[in-house]
Amino acid sequence: MDITLGITNSSRLQVPEFILLGLPGIHEWQHWLSLPLALLYILALCANILILITIQHEPSLHQPMYWFLGVLAIVDIGLATTIIPKILAILWFDAKAISLPECFAQIYAIHSFMGMESGIFLCMAIDRYVAISYPLRYPSILTEAFVIKVTLSMVLRNGLLTLPVPVLAAQRHYCSRNEIDHCLCSNLGVTSLACDDITINRFYQLALAWVMFGGDMGLVFASYALIIRSVLRLNSAKATSKALSTCSSHLILILFFYTAVIVVSVTQLAGRKFPLIPALFNVLHSIMPPAFNPMVYALRTQELRVGFQRVLGLDDNVSRK
């Protein structure tokens, strides 16, 4: 009777915290990754803040395309800040412990920001489709009010659809194991430590990926298929070239983002044999887009380059040359 009671009581115990061990398989030398991660994080912060300041400072950039870019910059800052500071704390100060509420909050933030980034790419694709296919009606359709409404709708969508992920994770019982062989709180990585059934957690994670990311990706590529069809109908080669150039930076970012999402998903299948691969891709997927999205836009968008030069005080030097 006492043995049975002891087993029952132990199964009801909840671990007080989780321990993030870091990147699996390379615990001994993972601290060497801290420098490139810190540099990428600083680059992401500075570049995206520069984009926000430039869009705010330059009246010529007060257009829907750049407003969406500003929202993307905010999302990129949020995504990187949700993950990288904790990883650096683990690598620099061995701060591996994380409380259960903090861990569930990180799960929610990661899913929300990733979903928001996917949603903003969809908004950007629609913006380019209307601009190229219906140029005369573009100013009346893509108004400031429309941008605000569609952005708020994306925030509401992601906030509500991703909320069950941490809620379901928090309802599980973590009675024995508390060590996560990762440097961030991933939903499946955390729930795999639970002592009870996690079928509903796995099901909702899969359904969320198909509905949110799969739906956005399908609509994005459908929009670009319609854009290409509209571009091919243009009579002028100059107009065709200009239309394609306005979409190139968006398309590069979109292809990079969704390719990374697919790669991360596929590498999860190799997680048991090679656990480092999905863990490393998870980290890189959270910092690479925020760091390089602004660079792609700066290189391929002349208006933004000119805005950067003015904000940084380089326009006088450039004009003299």
Helices and strands as residue ranges (DSSP letters): H 2-12, E 17-20, G 30-33, H 34-57, G 59-61, H 64-93, E 97-99, H 100-133, H 138-141, H 144-162, H 164-170, E 179-180, H 187-191, H 199-208, I 209-214, H 215-232, H 237-267, G 268-270, H 276-300, H 302-311, H 315-320
